[in-house]
Amino acid sequence: MKKAILATKVGMTQIFSEDGTLTPVTVLEAGPCVVTQIKTVENDGYDAVQIGYVDMKDKTVQKDKSGKKEIVHRHGATKAEQGHFKKAGVSSKKFVREFKLEGDYEAGNEIKADIFVAGDKIDATAISKGKGFQGAIKRHNQHRGPMTHGSKFHRHAGSNGSASDPSKVFKGKKMPGHMGSKKITIQNLEVVRVDAENNLLLVKGSVPGPKKSLVTIREAVKAI
C-alpha cells in the first residue's frame, strides 16, 4: 500500500467536466493527518505507520465549588494516550489508525489530501447508516404477498422451518432484524478532483456512512 488517509464525509454534490459531462461526487475532507508512531519489526513485530486525525481535548479533573469533590471530564484523551502523543510531539487525536505505507515517514510528519491526484483509484471504508430494526422486505429485498382477495399474508418473511423436516430454523436464515451500522468497503472509486488548499477529495459516486462520519481512504488493491 502506497497511499492512505483518514477523512470526514461532507456530503454529495455534482460537478461538470470540460466536455459538459455531469458527474455525481462525494466530498471528503481528507486530513490533515499526522504520523503518531512508526512501528518496526524490531520493536513491535511488524512494520506500520500509525496516523492520527482530528484534534481532541485531554481528559481533565477539576474540583467542584466546595473543593472536596473531583469532577472528571470524561470525553478526552487519557493520561496514557496523552503520553503517547506527547512522545510523537503532536496534540491528542480522536482517531488513530495504522497502515502499511511505503516511503520514509517520521513521527510528526503530516499527510494531506495532495497525496492523491485526479484519476487515482481508491477503496473507501466506513460504518454504514444505521436503519434500526427492519422487516425482511427492506432488510433482504424480499417480495410481499398479495394485498387483496382475502389474503392475510402481506409483508411477513414467509415459512421459517418446513413442517416436520427439518423442524428447525437454520442459522443464517434471512429474517427481520437490525439493519445497517456495519463496516462497508466500496472498491475502485475514482478521485475526480483534489482541492489541496482546503484538503478536499471529490470522489465519483457514493461513499458509505452518514455526513460527518469517519472514512478510511486507501489506494485501491484491485485497481482496474
Buried (B, 14 or more C-beta within 10 A) or exposed (E): EEBBBBBBBBEBEEBEEEEEEEBEBBBBBBBBBBBBBBBEEEEEEEEBBBBBBEEBEBBEEEEEEEEEEEEEEEEBBEEEBBEBBEEBEBBBBBBBBBBEBEEEBEBEBEBBBBBBEEEBBBBBBBBBBEEEEBBBBEBBEBEEEEEEEEEEEEBBBEEEEEEEEEEEEEEEEEBBEEBBEEEBEBBBBBBBBBBBEEBBBBBBBEBBBEEEBBBBBBBBEEEE
